[in-house]
Amino acid sequence: MVGGNWQQTQGLLKQIDAGGDEFIAGVNMNGNTYCLNRDPTMTVHSTDPIPWNLLPGALKYYSCGPYSCWGVNSADQIYVMKGVTPSSCMGSNTWQNIPGALSMIEVSTDGSVYGVNDAGNVYRRDGTTASNPAGTVWIQLNISGKSKHVSYDLGVLWVIRQDNSIQACHQTPQNKKK
């Protein structure tokens, strides 16, 4: 979005996330995972070459927050990338496997992590902080009906249910230390 108008840019992604602190991340059709640091995100024009950073491994879904990025691979295994900063979206460049299985995962601008499993259940990762980006435990949320996608920000969990209806749930993040 440049000056209120959409402009096509370089790259081919099947999933994109404008998370973190003004950087972009996504996955292409081959499962290659990319991110773009904040400086190019804020200054690249549609005709400039885009300096995408290729991360190791293969994922089907990737989402970033202020201090970590989370991904899910084709086997629904969950991974976190720690040490993410606006100038280094690749963080530690090392994945940590997190117990559990999700078909998609989403990280909000405050670092909250939510996901959906293949049965349509919604989960929140509790205990995520800047000092403990991996958090401590998955909590299943009581959402009516089966879900297929979630997005959380500013205290609202947006849920796309399997019947394609949209539900807005007002959440109080239990995993944030004040």
N, CA, C and O atoms as a DFTB+ gen file, in Angstrom:
712 C
 N C O
     1  1       0.858      -1.161       0.000
     2  2       0.000       0.000       0.000
     3  2       0.910       1.232       0.000
     4  3       1.620       1.485       0.973
     5  1       0.885       1.974      -1.066
     6  2       1.704       3.176      -1.188
     7  2       0.777       4.343      -1.509
     8  3       0.100       4.337      -2.536
     9  1       0.747       5.332      -0.643
    10  2      -0.091       6.499      -0.868
    11  2      -1.565       6.163      -1.029
    12  3      -2.280       6.828      -1.779
    13  1      -2.025       5.118      -0.315
    14  2      -3.426       4.726      -0.386
    15  2      -3.772       3.835      -1.565
    16  3      -4.944       3.518      -1.770
    17  1      -2.773       3.420      -2.352
    18  2      -3.021       2.546      -3.509
    19  2      -2.166       1.292      -3.413
    20  3      -1.024       1.329      -2.954
    21  1      -2.750       0.176      -3.859
    22  2      -2.004      -1.075      -3.892
    23  2      -1.048      -1.049      -5.065
    24  3      -1.405      -0.632      -6.166
    25  1       0.180      -1.502      -4.817
    26  2       1.163      -1.648      -5.879
    27  2       1.745      -3.044      -5.806
    28  3       2.135      -3.512      -4.736
    29  1       1.802      -3.704      -6.950
    30  2       2.394      -5.040      -6.986
    31  2       3.896      -4.915      -6.779
    32  3       4.526      -3.972      -7.256
    33  1       4.454      -5.873      -6.066
    34  2       5.882      -5.865      -5.792
    35  2       6.474      -7.219      -6.148
    36  3       5.740      -8.135      -6.521
    37  1       7.770      -7.358      -6.042
    38  2       8.449      -8.593      -6.421
    39  2       8.245      -9.673      -5.379
    40  3       8.116      -9.385      -4.190
    41  1       8.216     -10.915      -5.829
    42  2       8.109     -12.063      -4.942
    43  2       6.823     -12.816      -5.175
    44  3       5.839     -12.272      -5.677
    45  1       6.851     -14.092      -4.797
    46  2       5.681     -14.958      -4.894
    47  2       5.501     -15.670      -3.560
    48  3       6.306     -16.526      -3.195
    49  1       4.456     -15.322      -2.842
    50  2       4.166     -15.946      -1.564
    51  2       2.741     -16.462      -1.551
    52  3       1.853     -15.871      -2.166
    53  1       2.517     -17.582      -0.839
    54  2       1.147     -18.082      -0.669
    55  2       0.551     -17.635       0.654
    56  3      -0.661     -17.711       0.854
    57  1       1.419     -17.160       1.572
    58  2       0.980     -16.675       2.874
    59  2       1.925     -15.560       3.280
    60  3       3.141     -15.688       3.137
    61  1       1.372     -14.470       3.787
    62  2       2.192     -13.319       4.177
    63  2       1.713     -12.779       5.515
    64  3       0.530     -12.855       5.849
    65  1       2.666     -12.229       6.277
    66  2       2.365     -11.695       7.589
    67  2       3.094     -10.368       7.745
    68  3       4.310     -10.301       7.565
    69  1       2.368      -9.331       8.073
    70  2       2.977      -8.023       8.309
    71  2       3.090      -7.819       9.811
    72  3       2.572      -6.854      10.372
    73  1       3.780      -8.754      10.441
    74  2       3.885      -8.727      11.892
    75  2       5.196      -8.154      12.358
    76  3       5.863      -7.417      11.632
    77  1       5.557      -8.494      13.567
    78  2       6.800      -7.979      14.120
    79  2       6.737      -6.484      14.282
    80  3       5.666      -5.916      14.496
    81  1       7.875      -5.851      14.180
    82  2       7.962      -4.404      14.306
    83  2       8.264      -3.834      12.928
    84  3       9.397      -3.451      12.635
    85  1       7.247      -3.783      12.097
    86  2       7.319      -3.235      10.740
    87  2       8.207      -4.049       9.811
    88  3       8.885      -3.485       8.952
    89  1       8.212      -5.372       9.972
    90  2       8.843      -6.207       8.969
    91  2       7.835      -7.220       8.454
    92  3       6.775      -7.420       9.047
    93  1       8.175      -7.847       7.355
    94  2       7.244      -8.733       6.653
    95  2       7.831     -10.131       6.601
    96  3       9.044     -10.294       6.469
    97  1       6.978     -11.137       6.702
    98  2       7.400     -12.526       6.622
    99  2       6.364     -13.307       5.836
   100  3       5.201     -12.910       5.767
   101  1       6.780     -14.414       5.246
   102  2       5.836     -15.237       4.511
   103  2       6.446     -16.521       4.013
   104  3       7.633     -16.790       4.201
   105  1       5.602     -17.312       3.370
   106  2       5.973     -18.634       2.872
   107  2       5.546     -18.736       1.414
   108  3       4.462     -18.286       1.044
   109  1       6.409     -19.334       0.584
   110  2       6.027     -19.535      -0.818
   111  2       5.450     -20.932      -1.035
   112  3       5.327     -21.710      -0.089
   113  1       5.099     -21.247      -2.272
   114  2       4.422     -22.509      -2.575
   115  2       5.317     -23.725      -2.341
   116  3       4.813     -24.845      -2.252
   117  1       6.635     -23.529      -2.240
   118  2       7.566     -24.632      -1.985
   119  2       7.887     -24.785      -0.503
   120  3       8.688     -25.644      -0.134
   121  1       7.281     -23.974       0.347
   122  2       7.546     -24.024       1.773
   123  2       8.751     -23.212       2.199
   124  3       9.125     -23.224       3.371
   125  1       9.365     -22.505       1.257
   126  2      10.477     -21.626       1.618
   127  2       9.943     -20.454       2.429
   128  3       8.916     -19.865       2.092
   129  1      10.655     -20.126       3.502
   130  2      10.213     -19.095       4.419
   131  2      11.121     -17.884       4.292
   132  3      12.346     -18.006       4.311
   133  1      10.504     -16.706       4.162
   134  2      11.247     -15.471       3.932
   135  2      10.820     -14.403       4.923
   136  3       9.712     -14.428       5.460
   137  1      11.739     -13.456       5.151
   138  2      11.381     -12.264       5.906
   139  2      12.118     -11.073       5.311
   140  3      13.131     -11.219       4.627
   141  1      11.588      -9.910       5.587
   142  2      12.135      -8.657       5.080
   143  2      12.286      -7.716       6.266
   144  3      11.301      -7.374       6.920
   145  1      13.522      -7.295       6.546
   146  2      13.790      -6.406       7.679
   147  2      13.020      -5.088       7.562
   148  3      12.522      -4.745       6.490
   149  1      12.931      -4.367       8.658
   150  2      12.137      -3.140       8.716
   151  2      12.606      -2.066       7.726
   152  3      11.777      -1.463       7.044
   153  1      13.905      -1.819       7.636
   154  2      14.362      -0.734       6.765
   155  2      13.902      -0.905       5.325
   156  3      13.329       0.031       4.769
   157  1      14.125      -2.066       4.688
   158  2      13.614      -2.216       3.325
   159  2      12.081      -2.198       3.256
   160  3      11.504      -1.730       2.275
   161  1      11.437      -2.706       4.293
   162  2       9.977      -2.708       4.318
   163  2       9.432      -1.293       4.220
   164  3       8.432      -1.044       3.547
   165  1      10.099      -0.371       4.897
   166  2       9.611       0.999       4.963
   167  2      10.099       1.876       3.806
   168  3       9.551       2.956       3.588
   169  1      11.136       1.427       3.051
   170  2      11.713       2.288       2.030
   171  2      11.679       1.737       0.612
   172  3      11.877       2.490      -0.341
   173  1      11.430       0.431       0.449
   174  2      11.448      -0.164      -0.890
   175  2      10.278       0.340      -1.720
   176  3       9.149       0.421      -1.234
   177  1      10.549       0.674      -2.956
   178  2       9.513       1.060      -3.903
   179  2       9.232      -0.125      -4.810
   180  3      10.049      -1.043      -4.887
   181  1       8.115      -0.129      -5.489
   182  2       7.689      -1.294      -6.263
   183  2       8.686      -1.699      -7.342
   184  3       8.656      -2.846      -7.790
   185  1       9.552      -0.816      -7.768
   186  2      10.517      -1.157      -8.816
   187  2      11.884      -1.554      -8.257
   188  3      12.740      -2.019      -9.010
   189  1      12.104      -1.380      -6.957
   190  2      13.387      -1.746      -6.347
   191  2      13.485      -3.256      -6.158
   192  3      12.472      -3.912      -5.914
   193  1      14.705      -3.825      -6.269
   194  2      14.862      -5.242      -5.893
   195  2      14.581      -5.389      -4.398
   196  3      14.973      -4.536      -3.603
   197  1      13.918      -6.446      -4.028
   198  2      13.535      -6.637      -2.634
   199  2      14.511      -7.612      -1.981
   200  3      14.662      -8.739      -2.453
   201  1      15.176      -7.194      -0.903
   202  2      16.186      -8.036      -0.260
   203  2      15.597      -9.042       0.734
   204  3      15.834      -8.949       1.939
   205  1      14.831      -9.998       0.216
   206  2      14.237     -11.026       1.065
   207  2      15.337     -11.849       1.721
   208  3      16.356     -12.133       1.092
   209  1      15.144     -12.233       2.968
   210  2      16.038     -13.133       3.702
   211  2      15.403     -14.511       3.724
   212  3      14.262     -14.656       4.161
   213  1      16.125     -15.529       3.259
   214  2      15.641     -16.911       3.272
   215  2      16.010     -17.565       4.588
   216  3      17.178     -17.585       4.977
   217  1      15.007     -18.101       5.274
   218  2      15.237     -18.798       6.533
   219  2      15.399     -20.296       6.273
   220  3      14.917     -20.797       5.257
   221  1      16.065     -21.014       7.169
   222  2      16.241     -22.457       6.984
   223  2      14.921     -23.203       7.173
   224  3      14.009     -22.710       7.837
   225  1      14.829     -24.394       6.583
   226  2      13.671     -25.250       6.783
   227  2      12.530     -24.934       5.840
   228  3      12.627     -24.057       4.982
   229  1      11.447     -25.669       6.020
   230  2      10.253     -25.503       5.187
   231  2       9.022     -25.407       6.078
   232  3       8.822     -26.228       6.973
   233  1       8.201     -24.391       5.821
   234  2       6.983     -24.177       6.592
   235  2       5.805     -23.967       5.666
   236  3       5.976     -23.645       4.491
   237  1       4.591     -24.154       6.206
   238  2       3.384     -23.817       5.448
   239  2       2.744     -22.537       5.961
   240  3       1.924     -21.928       5.274
   241  1       3.122     -22.125       7.183
   242  2       2.552     -20.912       7.764
   243  2       3.598     -20.284       8.668
   244  3       4.288     -20.982       9.411
   245  1       3.715     -18.945       8.602
   246  2       4.738     -18.235       9.360
   247  2       4.195     -16.886       9.785
   248  3       3.599     -16.171       8.979
   249  1       4.400     -16.527      11.060
   250  2       3.880     -15.270      11.589
   251  2       4.859     -14.715      12.620
   252  3       5.473     -15.469      13.375
   253  1       4.997     -13.385      12.643
   254  2       5.975     -12.738      13.517
   255  2       5.336     -11.748      14.471
   256  3       4.309     -11.135      14.182
   257  1       5.981     -11.618      15.617
   258  2       5.627     -10.631      16.616
   259  2       6.838      -9.783      16.926
   260  3       7.801      -9.775      16.159
   261  1       6.806      -9.063      18.046
   262  2       7.880      -8.120      18.335
   263  2       9.215      -8.761      18.718
   264  3      10.259      -8.131      18.549
   265  1       9.209     -10.004      19.232
   266  2      10.464     -10.624      19.676
   267  2      10.612     -12.077      19.248
   268  3      11.606     -12.713      19.599
   269  1       9.662     -12.621      18.507
   270  2       9.776     -13.992      18.021
   271  2       8.866     -14.185      16.813
   272  3       7.890     -13.461      16.616
   273  1       9.216     -15.175      16.026
   274  2       8.372     -15.588      14.907
   275  2       8.037     -17.058      15.109
   276  3       8.850     -17.826      15.624
   277  1       6.837     -17.441      14.702
   278  2       6.359     -18.801      14.888
   279  2       5.953     -19.382      13.542
   280  3       5.456     -18.664      12.674
   281  1       6.164     -20.680      13.370
   282  2       5.802     -21.334      12.127
   283  2       5.249     -22.723      12.360
   284  3       5.435     -23.335      13.411
   285  1       4.559     -23.195      11.331
   286  2       3.992     -24.541      11.326
   287  2       4.425     -25.194      10.023
   288  3       4.321     -24.588       8.957
   289  1       4.913     -26.438      10.108
   290  2       5.320     -27.126       8.879
   291  2       4.194     -28.016       8.351
   292  3       3.100     -28.038       8.914
   293  1       4.465     -28.741       7.280
   294  2       3.419     -29.552       6.634
   295  2       2.948     -30.709       7.505
   296  3       1.882     -31.270       7.250
   297  1       3.719     -31.082       8.529
   298  2       3.308     -32.132       9.465
   299  2       2.629     -31.532      10.707
   300  3       2.410     -32.238      11.692
   301  1       2.297     -30.237      10.665
   302  2       1.658     -29.504      11.762
   303  2       2.541     -29.362      12.999
   304  3       2.038     -29.078      14.086
   305  1       3.855     -29.557      12.848
   306  2       4.786     -29.323      13.938
   307  2       4.984     -27.814      14.096
   308  3       4.955     -27.065      13.120
   309  1       5.182     -27.392      15.325
   310  2       5.256     -25.972      15.663
   311  2       6.706     -25.593      15.982
   312  3       7.417     -26.319      16.676
   313  1       7.123     -24.439      15.458
   314  2       8.484     -23.952      15.692
   315  2       8.460     -22.467      16.040
   316  3       7.594     -21.720      15.585
   317  1       9.431     -22.057      16.857
   318  2       9.608     -20.650      17.186
   319  2      11.034     -20.240      16.825
   320  3      11.985     -20.998      17.016
   321  1      11.158     -19.023      16.300
   322  2      12.447     -18.403      16.014
   323  2      12.615     -17.269      17.017
   324  3      11.834     -16.317      17.015
   325  1      13.624     -17.364      17.871
   326  2      13.858     -16.347      18.907
   327  2      14.822     -15.280      18.396
   328  3      15.448     -15.438      17.348
   329  1      14.929     -14.202      19.149
   330  2      15.905     -13.166      18.864
   331  2      15.575     -12.274      17.693
   332  3      16.462     -11.619      17.146
   333  1      14.332     -12.235      17.304
   334  2      13.893     -11.420      16.173
   335  2      13.881      -9.951      16.577
   336  3      13.391      -9.602      17.651
   337  1      14.417      -9.095      15.720
   338  2      14.398      -7.649      15.946
   339  2      14.020      -6.972      14.629
   340  3      14.055      -7.615      13.580
   341  1      13.662      -5.695      14.662
   342  2      13.313      -4.988      13.427
   343  2      14.433      -4.994      12.390
   344  3      14.167      -5.025      11.188
   345  1      15.692      -4.962      12.853
   346  2      16.802      -4.939      11.905
   347  2      17.323      -6.329      11.574
   348  3      18.181      -6.476      10.704
   349  1      16.810      -7.362      12.265
   350  2      17.229      -8.740      12.002
   351  2      16.031      -9.671      12.122
   352  3      15.835     -10.324      13.146
   353  1      15.238      -9.721      11.068
   354  2      14.026     -10.548      11.095
   355  2      14.359     -12.043      11.125
   356  3      13.480     -12.860      11.399
   357  1      15.608     -12.411      10.847
   358  2      16.009     -13.815      10.896
   359  2      16.310     -14.277      12.317
   360  3      16.437     -15.476      12.561
   361  1      16.424     -13.347      13.250
   362  2      16.646     -13.697      14.649
   363  2      17.853     -14.591      14.831
   364  3      18.918     -14.339      14.266
   365  1      17.680     -15.653      15.633
   366  2      18.763     -16.586      15.928
   367  2      19.084     -17.485      14.740
   368  3      20.130     -18.134      14.723
   369  1      18.192     -17.533      13.739
   370  2      18.333     -18.394      12.556
   371  2      18.325     -19.873      12.932
   372  3      18.802     -20.721      12.177
   373  1      17.774     -20.169      14.117
   374  2      17.668     -21.542      14.605
   375  2      16.250     -21.763      15.126
   376  3      15.737     -20.962      15.907
   377  1      15.624     -22.849      14.693
   378  2      14.258     -23.161      15.111
   379  2      14.258     -23.950      16.415
   380  3      15.101     -24.822      16.625
   381  1      13.307     -23.636      17.283
   382  2      13.050     -24.447      18.468
   383  2      11.691     -25.103      18.281
   384  3      10.686     -24.422      18.079
   385  1      11.667     -26.426      18.350
   386  2      10.399     -27.160      18.241
   387  2       9.615     -26.987      19.535
   388  3      10.159     -27.106      20.633
   389  1       8.316     -26.702      19.380
   390  2       7.416     -26.517      20.520
   391  2       6.412     -27.669      20.499
   392  3       5.799     -27.921      19.462
   393  1       6.229     -28.374      21.615
   394  2       5.261     -29.473      21.640
   395  2       3.868     -29.005      21.222
   396  3       3.458     -27.885      21.524
   397  1       3.156     -29.877      20.525
   398  2       1.809     -29.587      20.065
   399  2       1.728     -29.744      18.562
   400  3       2.726     -30.035      17.903
   401  1       0.544     -29.553      18.025
   402  2       0.311     -29.644      16.585
   403  2      -0.741     -28.617      16.189
   404  3      -1.841     -28.597      16.741
   405  1      -0.394     -27.762      15.226
   406  2      -1.315     -26.751      14.726
   407  2      -1.262     -26.715      13.208
   408  3      -0.225     -26.997      12.607
   409  1      -2.381     -26.368      12.596
   410  2      -2.409     -26.234      11.135
   411  2      -2.121     -24.802      10.706
   412  3      -1.745     -24.565       9.558
   413  1      -2.293     -23.847      11.609
   414  2      -1.920     -22.448      11.347
   415  2      -1.620     -21.783      12.680
   416  3      -2.084     -22.222      13.733
   417  1      -0.824     -20.703      12.613
   418  2      -0.419     -20.018      13.833
   419  2      -0.322     -18.529      13.533
   420  3       0.014     -18.134      12.416
   421  1      -0.613     -17.715      14.522
   422  2      -0.608     -16.259      14.328
   423  2      -0.023     -15.592      15.565
   424  3      -0.368     -15.944      16.693
   425  1       0.873     -14.617      15.343
   426  2       1.480     -13.853      16.428
   427  2       1.025     -12.408      16.292
   428  3       1.034     -11.848      15.196
   429  1       0.627     -11.806      17.410
   430  2       0.126     -10.425      17.367
   431  2       1.248      -9.432      17.628
   432  3       2.375      -9.820      17.937
   433  1       0.937      -8.170      17.502
   434  2       1.927      -7.116      17.717
   435  2       2.383      -7.020      19.173
   436  3       3.405      -6.393      19.450
   437  1       1.646      -7.630      20.111
   438  2       2.095      -7.641      21.506
   439  2       2.808      -8.938      21.870
   440  3       3.201      -9.120      23.022
   441  1       2.983      -9.846      20.904
   442  2       3.680     -11.103      21.143
   443  2       2.775     -12.266      21.493
   444  3       3.260     -13.385      21.659
   445  1       1.467     -12.039      21.611
   446  2       0.536     -13.135      21.889
   447  2       0.527     -14.108      20.714
   448  3       0.630     -13.701      19.557
   449  1       0.402     -15.409      21.029
   450  2       0.439     -16.456      20.008
   451  2      -0.847     -17.264      20.082
   452  3      -1.228     -17.754      21.145
   453  1      -1.511     -17.396      18.935
   454  2      -2.741     -18.171      18.821
   455  2      -2.616     -19.111      17.636
   456  3      -1.859     -18.837      16.704
   457  1      -3.349     -20.215      17.660
   458  2      -3.320     -21.138      16.531
   459  2      -4.565     -21.996      16.476
   460  3      -5.384     -22.007      17.395
   461  1      -4.684     -22.714      15.371
   462  2      -5.804     -23.627      15.141
   463  2      -5.223     -24.983      14.759
   464  3      -4.286     -25.058      13.963
   465  1      -5.779     -26.061      15.328
   466  2      -5.318     -27.388      14.935
   467  2      -6.208     -27.952      13.829
   468  3      -7.189     -27.322      13.433
   469  1      -5.862     -29.143      13.332
   470  2      -6.602     -29.712      12.203
   471  2      -8.025     -30.125      12.567
   472  3      -8.843     -30.359      11.676
   473  1      -8.332     -30.218      13.853
   474  2      -9.700     -30.530      14.289
   475  2     -10.552     -29.268      14.415
   476  3     -11.745     -29.355      14.705
   477  1      -9.945     -28.084      14.200
   478  2     -10.692     -26.837      14.276
   479  2     -10.737     -26.213      15.653
   480  3     -11.531     -25.304      15.892
   481  1      -9.892     -26.686      16.570
   482  2      -9.833     -26.124      17.914
   483  2      -8.834     -24.966      17.955
   484  3      -7.803     -25.009      17.284
   485  1      -9.140     -23.938      18.737
   486  2      -8.303     -22.749      18.852
   487  2      -7.504     -22.819      20.149
   488  3      -8.028     -23.183      21.203
   489  1      -6.219     -22.460      20.048
   490  2      -5.320     -22.483      21.195
   491  2      -4.599     -21.148      21.351
   492  3      -4.359     -20.433      20.378
   493  1      -4.258     -20.829      22.610
   494  2      -3.434     -19.669      22.935
   495  2      -2.201     -20.188      23.672
   496  3      -2.298     -21.061      24.534
   497  1      -1.040     -19.636      23.318
   498  2       0.198     -20.000      24.017
   499  2       0.373     -19.049      25.192
   500  3       0.501     -17.840      25.002
   501  1       0.379     -19.587      26.394
   502  2       0.552     -18.762      27.580
   503  2       2.020     -18.679      27.953
   504  3       2.815     -19.552      27.607
   505  1       2.367     -17.613      28.664
   506  2       3.712     -17.431      29.187
   507  2       4.709     -16.837      28.219
   508  3       5.895     -16.773      28.541
   509  1       4.273     -16.389      27.020
   510  2       5.220     -15.788      26.081
   511  2       5.584     -14.375      26.540
   512  3       4.709     -13.545      26.788
   513  1       6.872     -14.121      26.648
   514  2       7.397     -12.812      27.013
   515  2       8.672     -12.583      26.213
   516  3       9.157     -13.496      25.543
   517  1       9.215     -11.382      26.276
   518  2      10.475     -11.102      25.594
   519  2      11.596     -11.972      26.152
   520  3      12.488     -12.373      25.405
   521  1      11.571     -12.271      27.446
   522  2      12.609     -13.116      28.038
   523  2      12.320     -14.611      27.872
   524  3      13.225     -15.430      28.039
   525  1      11.092     -14.978      27.549
   526  2      10.718     -16.380      27.317
   527  2       9.799     -16.451      26.096
   528  3       8.605     -16.713      26.241
   529  1      10.344     -16.219      24.888
   530  2       9.503     -16.177      23.691
   531  2       8.748     -17.479      23.404
   532  3       7.704     -17.450      22.752
   533  1       9.257     -18.612      23.876
   534  2       8.606     -19.893      23.618
   535  2       7.383     -20.115      24.494
   536  3       6.571     -20.994      24.206
   537  1       7.239     -19.336      25.553
   538  2       6.087     -19.504      26.429
   539  2       6.167     -20.787      27.231
   540  3       7.218     -21.422      27.316
   541  1       5.022     -21.163      27.828
   542  2       5.021     -22.291      28.758
   543  2       4.019     -23.389      28.420
   544  3       4.331     -24.569      28.581
   545  1       2.819     -23.029      27.953
   546  2       1.785     -24.051      27.784
   547  2       0.730     -23.578      26.779
   548  3       0.464     -22.382      26.658
   549  1       0.137     -24.536      26.064
   550  2      -0.993     -24.244      25.177
   551  2      -2.282     -24.356      25.975
   552  3      -2.463     -25.310      26.732
   553  1      -3.179     -23.388      25.813
   554  2      -4.496     -23.397      26.444
   555  2      -5.547     -23.450      25.336
   556  3      -5.569     -22.592      24.454
   557  1      -6.421     -24.466      25.386
   558  2      -7.507     -24.538      24.400
   559  2      -8.593     -23.556      24.807
   560  3      -9.031     -23.534      25.957
   561  1      -9.023     -22.736      23.838
   562  2     -10.068     -21.755      24.091
   563  2     -11.428     -22.341      23.760
   564  3     -11.557     -23.194      22.882
   565  1     -12.431     -21.873      24.470
   566  2     -13.797     -22.326      24.249
   567  2     -14.441     -21.427      23.186
   568  3     -15.033     -20.394      23.503
   569  1     -14.315     -21.836      21.939
   570  2     -14.879     -21.104      20.801
   571  2     -15.999     -21.959      20.227
   572  3     -15.792     -23.141      19.953
   573  1     -17.180     -21.383      20.042
   574  2     -18.286     -22.175      19.508
   575  2     -18.028     -22.513      18.041
   576  3     -17.629     -21.651      17.259
   577  1     -18.257     -23.757      17.682
   578  2     -18.030     -24.207      16.312
   579  2     -16.563     -24.467      16.056
   580  3     -15.702     -24.103      16.858
   581  1     -16.289     -25.096      14.936
   582  2     -14.924     -25.409      14.534
   583  2     -14.338     -24.252      13.737
   584  3     -15.042     -23.595      12.971
   585  1     -13.059     -24.012      13.920
   586  2     -12.381     -22.855      13.319
   587  2     -11.344     -23.309      12.308
   588  3     -10.913     -24.462      12.311
   589  1     -10.939     -22.357      11.416
   590  2      -9.863     -22.668      10.485
   591  2      -8.779     -21.605      10.451
   592  3      -7.695     -21.857       9.925
   593  1      -9.041     -20.421      10.997
   594  2      -8.039     -19.361      10.999
   595  2      -8.327     -18.399      12.143
   596  3      -9.481     -18.153      12.492
   597  1      -7.235     -17.850      12.730
   598  2      -7.383     -16.839      13.775
   599  2      -6.402     -15.703      13.527
   600  3      -5.365     -15.886      12.888
   601  1      -6.741     -14.543      14.035
   602  2      -5.848     -13.393      14.052
   603  2      -6.188     -12.594      15.302
   604  3      -7.361     -12.387      15.616
   605  1      -5.151     -12.146      16.017
   606  2      -5.381     -11.448      17.274
   607  2      -4.619     -10.131      17.284
   608  3      -3.451     -10.086      16.897
   609  1      -5.273      -9.058      17.724
   610  2      -4.587      -7.806      17.987
   611  2      -5.531      -6.880      18.738
   612  3      -6.752      -6.952      18.599
   613  1      -4.932      -6.017      19.533
   614  2      -5.657      -4.988      20.280
   615  2      -6.814      -5.556      21.099
   616  3      -7.881      -4.948      21.189
   617  1      -6.592      -6.730      21.695
   618  2      -7.586      -7.317      22.580
   619  2      -8.716      -8.061      21.914
   620  3      -9.639      -8.504      22.599
   621  1      -8.681      -8.219      20.587
   622  2      -9.747      -8.935      19.883
   623  2      -9.157     -10.117      19.130
   624  3      -8.216      -9.962      18.351
   625  1      -9.714     -11.292      19.367
   626  2      -9.364     -12.496      18.627
   627  2     -10.398     -12.665      17.522
   628  3     -11.583     -12.866      17.788
   629  1      -9.931     -12.580      16.274
   630  2     -10.799     -12.768      15.121
   631  2     -10.695     -14.212      14.687
   632  3      -9.594     -14.731      14.504
   633  1     -11.834     -14.866      14.519
   634  2     -11.867     -16.288      14.184
   635  2     -12.665     -16.481      12.907
   636  3     -13.796     -16.009      12.798
   637  1     -12.081     -17.169      11.950
   638  2     -12.843     -17.622      10.784
   639  2     -13.195     -19.071      11.058
   640  3     -12.321     -19.927      11.194
   641  1     -14.484     -19.327      11.137
   642  2     -14.940     -20.680      11.428
   643  2     -14.984     -21.504      10.143
   644  3     -14.903     -20.961       9.042
   645  1     -15.110     -22.793      10.296
   646  2     -15.075     -23.680       9.130
   647  2     -16.228     -23.448       8.169
   648  3     -16.149     -23.849       7.008
   649  1     -17.306     -22.804       8.631
   650  2     -18.410     -22.462       7.729
   651  2     -18.191     -21.088       7.080
   652  3     -19.096     -20.545       6.446
   653  1     -16.964     -20.524       7.248
   654  2     -16.541     -19.222       6.708
   655  2     -17.156     -18.019       7.400
   656  3     -16.942     -16.889       6.959
   657  1     -17.911     -18.225       8.467
   658  2     -18.415     -17.091       9.235
   659  2     -17.274     -16.528      10.083
   660  3     -16.291     -17.215      10.358
   661  1     -17.422     -15.283      10.486
   662  2     -16.396     -14.590      11.255
   663  2     -16.924     -14.320      12.652
   664  3     -18.070     -13.905      12.824
   665  1     -16.090     -14.555      13.637
   666  2     -16.461     -14.333      15.032
   667  2     -15.388     -13.445      15.665
   668  3     -14.196     -13.688      15.481
   669  1     -15.800     -12.436      16.396
   670  2     -14.871     -11.580      17.134
   671  2     -15.017     -11.892      18.611
   672  3     -16.109     -11.805      19.172
   673  1     -13.911     -12.254      19.232
   674  2     -13.898     -12.602      20.654
   675  2     -12.993     -11.624      21.376
   676  3     -11.823     -11.491      21.017
   677  1     -13.497     -10.946      22.371
   678  2     -12.671     -10.015      23.140
   679  2     -11.908     -10.812      24.183
   680  3     -12.499     -11.461      25.046
   681  1     -10.573     -10.754      24.088
   682  2      -9.688     -11.531      24.933
   683  2      -8.898     -10.626      25.854
   684  3      -8.601      -9.481      25.514
   685  1      -8.565     -11.139      27.005
   686  2      -7.586     -10.508      27.881
   687  2      -6.381     -11.419      27.886
   688  3      -6.456     -12.530      28.410
   689  1      -5.262     -10.977      27.314
   690  2      -4.107     -11.865      27.266
   691  2      -3.656     -12.277      28.662
   692  3      -3.211     -11.443      29.451
   693  1      -3.771     -13.542      28.956
   694  2      -3.398     -14.078      30.261
   695  2      -1.896     -14.334      30.351
   696  3      -1.365     -14.585      31.433
   697  1      -1.218     -14.270      29.208
   698  2       0.174     -14.656      29.192
   699  2       1.133     -13.479      29.317
   700  3       2.345     -13.676      29.232
   701  1       0.647     -12.297      29.511
   702  2       1.520     -11.123      29.576
   703  2       1.729     -10.701      31.015
   704  3       0.779     -10.565      31.787
   705  1       2.996     -10.496      31.363
   706  2       3.299      -9.988      32.700
   707  2       3.220      -8.474      32.663
   708  3       3.765      -7.847      31.755
   709  1       2.570      -7.900      33.608
   710  2       2.408      -6.449      33.660
   711  2       3.598      -5.812      34.343
   712  3       3.648      -4.591      34.484
